[in-house]
Amino acid sequence: MEFMPRGQCYLWRDDLLALMVGADALMTLSFLSFPLVLSALIRKRRDAISRKAFLLLVCSLFLCAVAHLAAIWNVWHGHYHLEGLLKSIAAVSFAASAVATWLVLRQYQSESSFWESRMVRETERCQALERQLVQVRSELETHQEARFRESRKARVTVERAVAEHRRCETNLKRTRQDLESVGREMESFAFVASHDLREPLRKIRAFGDLLMSRDRFDLSDGEQREYLGYMVGAAERMNRLLDGLLRYSRITTRGAPFQRTRLALLIEEVHDDLDILISESRAHIEWDVGDVELEVDPAQIRQLLEHLIKNAIKYGKPDTQPRIEGRVRANGETLLLELADNGIGFEERHAEKIFEVFRRLHGRDRYEGIGMGLAMCRKIVQRHHGRIWAEAKPGEGAQFFVELPRHHGNESHD
């Protein structure tokens, strides 16, 4: 059966009806507007509430709105069971929403603590990185400062090296000028020696020859003639010494420019010049030079080869045919000339002395010469930026080695 409507309890007074119905209507509208507000919030912040809790809360609000509509309905009708049922369902729904909201809150709190702890760890990590960055920056500044000091020290060293190089260049230039001056003085001295000193020597020789050729002078005494012969011989040797000194001084100062020359052609010319000496000594000379070419002063290299061949023939063994073997070996940018003989040789300790000026290992009574031949050879080789040396054993012959560069580039050789 239907119960008495609630309006009858209000005595159907218009003011009470308006108040109660208006209040329930406003509650209905309020409950219905909440889902709209929550939907807008969730669209803005999807992490604000979980989907299940949102649906449960919307359902609870809708049931509350329906319950208030039932209250308005019961003002004129008596369906109180329906209103009570709706309110009970709404109450259960709100209780479930409260539990779900509490669980979500707990989850948010745990997630918040997780993110807070993670934020703390990230903050500590950032602080550690910042400290490392500060340390690296400090080390970098220290390294840069050290590099700057090293660079400044290197710059000072380079400046000192440049200044030292310039000073060395100045000293070298001054030394070169001094050497050129000494060379000119030596040439002048050699010229004076070859002219001014030769004049009295010529007179000594002339008067000595005149004395030895005239019959009116009593030179029947053998001792007097011997002394006069010594005087003439000494003057002749002095003349040869002056001539050798002059030629030695002109090796560097009056050398010809270097030009590309076939070594075999120079050897052939030397053999032509020494043809009489080679024939008289019955020397046997063999060469293995191929068709090599090198940049040299041809006249001086001919002079070098001539002195070496003369030296090998002069110091041959008595009653033994002189045998001379020469060959050339290429050694990169240089050529090595080897000249071996079967002569008397010499002791190894004299290997450097034989190239000194006026140095003789034997007396003039055994071998002629003034001690200038090998000295001139070394002077010629030095002008060609090469080197010369010898190896020998007494009685087993000697070997002479001459190493010369094949090219001289743009160097000056005057």
C-alpha positions, 0 to 999 in steps of 0.5 A: 500500500502507499504511505502518506505523502511527505507533503501532508506532514508539511501541512501542504504549506507552500513555504515548507514545500518550496524549502524542502523541494528546493533543497533537494533539487539543489542537492540533486544538481550539485551531485550531478555537477560533480562528475562533470567537474571530476571529468574536466579534472581528469582530462587535465590531470590523468594521474589525479585519480585512478579510473576505477575510483573515478567511476565508483565516485561518479556512480555514488554521486549519481545515486545520491542525486537519484535519492534526492529526486526520490525525496522530492517525489515522496513529497507528493507520493508515499514511496518511502521504500524506494527512497530508502533503497536508493539512499542505502545503495548510495551509502554503500557506494559512497563507502566503497568510494571512500575505501577506494579513495583511501587506497588511492591516497595510500598509493599516492603517498607511497609513490610520493615517498618513492619519487621523493626518495628518488628525487633525493637520490637524484639530488645527491647524484647531481650534487656528486656530479657537481662536485666532480665537475668542480674537481674536473674544472679545478684539475683542468685549470691546473692542467691549463696553467701547467700547459701555459707554464710549459708553453711559456717555458718552451717559448723561452727555450725556442727564443733562446734556441733561435737567438743561439742559432742566430749567434751561431750563424753570425759566428759561422759567417764571421768564421767563414769570412775569416777562413776566406781571408785566411785562404786569400792570405794563404794563396797570397803567401803561396804566390809570394813563395812561388815567385819571390822565394823561387828567384833566389833558388833559381840563382842558387841553382844557376850559379851551382850549375855554372860552377860545376860546368866551368873548367877554370874552377878547381872541382877536382876534389870529389868532396867539393863537387859532392857538397855543390851537388847537395846544394843544387839538389836542396834548391831543386827540392825546395823548388818542388816544395814551393810548387806543391804548396802552391798547388795545395793552396789552390785546390779550394780557392781556384777549383772549377765548378762541379759538373756531371762526369763519367768516371771511366772517361777520367780514368782513361785520361789519367792512363794517357797522362801516365802512359810512360810511367806505367810502361816503364814500371810494367804496372798492371792496372785493372778497373771495374767502374762500369758506366757510373757518373757523378758531379765533380771537378774533373781536373781535381778528380783526375789529379786525385786518381793520378796521385793514387796510381803514382803512389801505388807504383812508387811504393811497389815491392822491389823486383815485383810487377806492380798490380793495381785493382780499382773498382766502384761500389754504389752505396745509396747516394754515394760512390765508394772507390777502392784502389788496392795494390801489392806494394810494401804497405805500411803499419796501421798506426800510420793510416792517418799520418800519411795524409798530412802535409809533408809527412813521409814514412820513408827517407828520400834516399829510398823513395822520391817525393815531398810528402804532398801527394796524399795530402792533396788527395785528402784536400780534394776529397774534402772539397767534394764533401767526401772522405778518404782513408787507407788500410794496409799491412806491412808487406801485404800492400795497401787499400785506399778508399774514397767515398764521394757523393753522387750529387751536390744539389745547389751547393756552391763549390767555388 
